[in-house]
Amino acid sequence: MIFNLSGYEIRNLFLFAFSFDENKPIFPSGMTTRYVLSPAGSLIDVELFTADGKVFAMDKTYSAVMNDYMASVYKYEHKDPGQGLFRPTAEITIDYLKQLKSIPSYRGVKRVELVK
């Protein structure tokens, strides 16, 4: 599924998913996140950053792709109902990787940070 989501809506997704997934973060691609936790471990906020480390523009619209499970199970506030791509996630991923001139390595890259 592909969605056009504002930075606020993406933040809503991450906030909902953390509690829904028993206090586990989403591991995104193409961006990084910082989960701010209370000393007791409850979620206070999620900060979103672009792949080059800049803070998300919360009013900007971003294209977000997620599997149909996430699209149907995660209940968060967003306007765009999304559009199905009608292809298996694995097939789309393989096609995407074939288009790249070099496959990026995330070795040593911390895409998710949990801070208290």
C-alpha positions in Angstrom: 0.0 0.0 0.0 1.2 3.5 -0.8 0.0 6.5 1.2 0.6 10.3 1.0 1.1 11.3 4.6 2.1 14.5 6.3 4.9 14.4 8.9 2.2 14.6 11.6 0.4 11.6 10.2 3.7 9.6 10.0 4.4 10.5 13.6 0.9 9.4 14.5 1.6 6.0 12.9 4.8 5.6 14.9 3.1 6.6 18.2 0.3 4.2 17.7 2.5 1.3 16.5 4.8 1.6 19.6 2.0 0.8 22.1 0.2 -1.6 19.7 3.5 -3.6 19.2 4.1 -3.9 23.0 6.5 -1.0 23.2 8.6 -2.0 20.2 9.6 0.6 17.5 8.9 0.4 13.8 12.2 0.0 11.9 11.8 2.4 8.9 13.7 2.7 5.6 14.7 6.0 4.1 14.5 7.8 7.5 15.6 7.6 11.1 13.6 7.9 14.3 14.2 8.8 17.9 11.8 7.5 20.5 11.8 9.6 23.6 10.9 7.5 26.7 10.1 8.4 30.2 12.3 6.9 32.9 9.7 4.2 33.4 9.8 3.3 29.7 6.5 4.8 28.5 6.6 6.7 25.2 6.7 10.5 25.4 7.3 11.3 21.7 8.8 10.2 18.4 11.1 12.5 16.5 11.4 11.9 12.7 14.5 12.7 10.6 15.2 12.4 6.9 17.9 10.0 5.7 20.4 12.8 5.8 19.6 13.7 9.4 17.3 16.7 8.9 14.2 17.1 11.0 11.0 16.1 9.2 8.9 19.0 7.9 5.7 18.1 9.7 3.5 20.0 7.2 5.1 18.4 4.2 3.5 15.4 2.4 5.7 12.3 2.1 5.1 9.1 0.1 5.0 6.1 2.5 4.8 2.5 1.5 3.9 -0.2 3.9 2.7 -3.8 3.6 -1.1 -4.5 3.7 -0.9 -5.9 7.3 0.4 -2.6 8.6 -2.1 -0.6 6.5 -5.0 -2.6 7.9 -4.0 -3.2 11.5 -2.4 0.1 12.6 -5.1 2.6 13.5 -3.8 6.1 13.4 -5.2 9.5 12.2 -4.6 10.1 8.5 -6.5 11.4 5.6 -5.3 9.4 2.6 -7.0 5.9 2.5 -4.0 4.6 0.6 -3.8 2.7 -2.7 -3.1 -0.9 -3.1 -0.2 -1.8 -5.4 -1.7 -5.3 -6.0 1.7 -7.0 -5.9 3.4 -9.0 -3.1 5.8 -7.0 -0.9 8.7 -9.4 -1.8 8.2 -8.8 -5.5 8.1 -5.1 -5.2 11.2 -5.1 -3.0 13.1 -7.3 -5.5 12.1 -5.0 -8.4 13.2 -1.9 -6.4 16.6 -3.4 -5.6 17.2 -4.3 -9.2 16.7 -0.7 -10.2 19.4 0.5 -7.8 22.9 1.0 -9.2 24.3 -0.1 -5.8 22.4 -1.6 -2.9 22.9 0.6 0.2 24.3 -0.9 3.3 22.8 0.0 6.7 25.8 -1.6 8.5 26.6 0.7 11.3 23.6 3.0 10.6 21.3 3.5 13.6 17.9 4.1 12.1 16.0 3.8 15.4 17.2 5.3 18.7 15.5 4.9 22.1 16.4 7.6 24.7 15.2 8.1 28.3 
